[in-house]
Amino acid sequence: MYNTKKEKNGKFRGLTTFSPLKLLVAIIVMATPILAQGDAGFDADAYIHKGFLIFLLFVIAMILIFLFAQNTTGEQEKAFLRRFITKGSSAKSEVDEEELLLDHNYDGIKELDNDLPPWWKYLFYFTIVFAVVYLIYYQVLDGPSQLDEYKEELAQAQVSGAAGGAPSITAENVKLLTDPAALAKGKEIFERSCAACHGKNGEGMVGPNLTDDYWIHGGKIGDIFKVITEGVLDKGMPSWKALISPEEIEEIASFIKSIHGTNPPNAKEPQGELFKDDAAAGGEGSANTAKSDSAAAGAKADSAAKK
């Protein structure tokens, strides 16, 4: 440690240093509430995190004290802060400095055989204690490794995802909704996003008529859901999965099924194959194609001629 010999001004007279025992007692008192938390076992994460928090608060407090010492006014405040800072830095009075001076002289700069500052030593002691606790918990006891923690967090994320609500709706598990509120919401989205091609009432414009018995890609609720979700690019049908949620697509598909047979004005001619709901399936989308029906064959021929 180096210091220049200062003019005698009484700045560091009558000052003593901290007792290590006092500081250890203070640290134990601060750490006791942290170690006492928790109902079962030793929470290493809490110990480590809160230990760092205590250290950070200590550093901030020391910085504030030094800044305050430079800007405070009043002799009593300055004297108190000088005593506090001197105790924490092992500064000596001029009389003590005479005893600590070494024989070396470098261009008028003399060396003092000072001890390390107490705050530095206590911080070093703290790092040793922390390292011992850390080593014992993670290497001797059953403290989880980084890989174990990763696996545990991954398992928790999977459990949380599975318990986070209903499974994602797909073409395989989509349901035909009959709730008036759901159908009303489906109608609202349909009029906003689908009416430009299929007409406000599903009568068909650029896109096919959605109210008759003929479907190009299938008339099951799952078929309709898939067409809305994935789209049919070669037919000009865009994919809506990036803009509309699966729940909303389910509502749209259910609304489309609900307007079957409404025969709106200016309905477009049939396109695709005849689709009939199976009564035994309760209208859930089971179907049989009736290609042998002469009327269906005629309608299909007309549709093919107009494409």
N, C-alpha and C positions, 0 to 999 in steps of 0.2 A: 504494500500500500504506500502511496506517495502523497506528500502534502508539502506545501511551502510554509515556511515558518512565518506565522502571522505576527503583526504588531499586537502587543499585549493590550487587550481591550476588555477583558473580563467576560467575553461571550460564553465561555464554557466552564465557568467556575462552579464548583460545588455540585457537579452533576454525577449521577451514578448510572449504572447500566441495569437492564432488565435481569431478573432472575429467571433462568431457564425453567425452574419449577413452576413459577407463576404462569408463564406462557403455556406450558403443558397443561396446567389445570384449566386455563381459559379455553384451549382447544378441546379438551375433554368435555367441558360444559357445553360448548357449541355443538359438539358432535353427538352428545347423548340423546337429544330429541330425534335426530335423524336415525340413529341406530335403534331407537325404541319403536319406530314406526313399523307397522305390519303386524298381522296377527300370527303368522306362521313363518318360521325359518328366517334365513338371512337373505335379504334382498340386495344382491350385489350391484345390480344396475342402479338402484336408488342410492346406495352408498357411494358408488363411483361418481354418478352425476352430481349429487349434492356436495360431494367433496370438492369437485371442480368448481361448483358454484361458490362454496365458502372461500376457496382460494381466489376466485375472481373478485369477490366482494372485498377481500382483504387487500388485493392490489389496488382496486379502485379507491378504497378508503385511504391507503397510503398516498396515492397520487393527490387526492383532494386535500389531505393534511399538508402536504408539501406546498401545494398551490396556495392554500389558505395562509400558511405561514409566511409566504412572500407578500401577501396583500393585506394582512390584518393590520389594524391600527390599535394603539393602546399598549402601554408597556407591560401590563399584566398578561394580556393575551399573547404577546410576543414571547414573554418569559416562559409561559406555560408551554407554548409550542416548541420553543427552543429546547426545553428540557425533554419534551417527548421525542423530538427528532434526534436529539443527541443520544438519548438512551437507545433508540432504535438503530443508531449508526455507529455506536461505540466511540463517539468523538471524545477527545480528552481535553482537559483544560491546558493552559499554557504551561503550568507547573508540571503536569503529567507528561506533556510533550517533551520537556527537557530530558526526562528520564528515558523516553522512547526513541530519542534521536540516535541514529546510527552515525558511524564515522564517515560515511560516503558523502561527497559533496559534488553535485553535478551543476556547474555554472550557477551556484547559489541555491540550487534546489536540494534540499535534504530529505532523507528517507526516514519515515517513522515506522517503527516495528509494531504496527497496529494489529489488533485482532480482527478477524472477519466481522462484519456487521452482524449483530444479533438477528436481524430480520432475514438475512441471507442464510445463516446457520439454521434457523427454525424452519425456513422453507426447505432447506436440504433435508432436515430431519423428517419433514412431512412427506417428501418424495420417497424417502426410504421406507417409511411406514406404509405408504400407499402401494409401493412396489411389492412389499412383503405380502400384504393382504391380497393384492391382485394375483401374485404368483401362487399363493396357497389355494385360493378359490378356484382358479382356472386350471392349474396343473396338478394339484394334489386332491382337492375335493371334486365335486361333480359339476363344476361350472361349465356351461355349454361353450363349445368352440364356435367360431364364426360360421362354420358349416352347419353345426347343429342349430344355431339360431336361424340361419337361412331356411333350413328344412322346416323348422317349427313355424316360422312366419308364413312360409308357403302353404303349409297345411292349414293354418288358421285362415288364410285368404281363400283357400278352396272351400272350407267349411262356411265361411261368411258368404261367399258367392252362392253356394248351394242353398243357404237359408235366407238369402236376401229377398226372396219373393217368388212369384210364379215363374216357371221356366219360360224361356224365350219362345215366342210363338213362331211356328214354322208351317210350311204347307202340309206337313204330316199330322200336326196336332191342332191345327186351327179349328175353331168351333163356329157353328152357325148361330149367331146372336139373334135373339128375338126381343130383347129388352128395348122398349120405345126410346129410351134415352140414348142407348148405343146406336140405334138405327138413325135417330135424328142427327147425332154427331157424324155418322157415316155419310148421311145425305149432305151435310154442310161441307165436308171435305170433298165429296164427289163433285158438288156444284162448283167448288173453287178450283179443283185440280183436273177433273175428268170431263166436265161438261163441254169444254171447247172441242173435243173430238167425238164424244158420245152423245152430246145433247143434254140439256138440263134434266130431262125426264128419262134419259137412257134410250131415246128413240134412234140414235145413231146418226152420225154426220160423216166425218172422215172415217171414224171408227165404226165398228159394227153395232147393230141394234142389240141392246142388252136385255130387252124385255120379251123376246120371242123364245121359241124352243130350240133354236139352233146355236151351236157354239163351235168356234173354230179350234179352240185348244182345250175343250172340255168344260162341262158345266158344273162340276163339283165345287164345293166351297174351297177345297184345297187347290183345285186347278185355277180358280179365279185369283186366289191369294198369290199363287206362284207367278201368274202373268203380271199382276200388279207389281210384285216385288222384283222379279228379274227382267220383265219387259220382253218384247219380241221385236228386235231391231229390224228384221227384214220386213215386218209389217208396219213399221213406224211407231210401235208402242214402246215408249221409254221405260227405263227402270226407275221405280220410285223409292227404293229402299234407302237411298241416301237422304231423302227429303221427308219421308213419312215413316213413322215408327211402326213396328209390327202390330201393335195394338190398334193403331188407327187403320192400318191396311185390313185387319180383321173386321173392323166396323164398316169399311167401304165395301168389302166383299159381301158382308151380310146384308147391307143395304141393296146391293145389286141383286142378290137373290130375292129380296123382298119385293122388288118391282117387276118380277116375272109375271107375265100375263096381263099387265096393265094396259096394253095396247094404246100408247100415247099417240097424239096426232103426228102426222108426217113421219110415221115409222119407216125406217129403212128396210129394204127387202132382206129376207133371211140369208145368212151366210154360215157355212160350216155344216156340221152334222146334227141330225135330230137328237136331242137329249131328253130323256124322260126320268124324272125323279122316281125312285123306288118307294112305294107307299110303305113297305115294311120297314124301311130305314128311317121313317119319320121325317123325311125331307132333309136328311143330313148330307145328301150329295151322292148317294149311290145312284147309278144310272145304267141304262141299257141303250145302246144305239139301235135304231130301228131302220136299217137301210132297206129292208124289204118292203117297207110301207110305200105304196105307190105315190102317195101325196108327198112324202118326204123325198122320194127320188126325184119327183118333178121339181120340187123346190130347190133341191140341191143342184139339179141341172141348170135351172135358171140362174142360181147364184154363181155357178162356175162360168156361165156364159157372160156374166156381167163383170167378172173380175178382170 
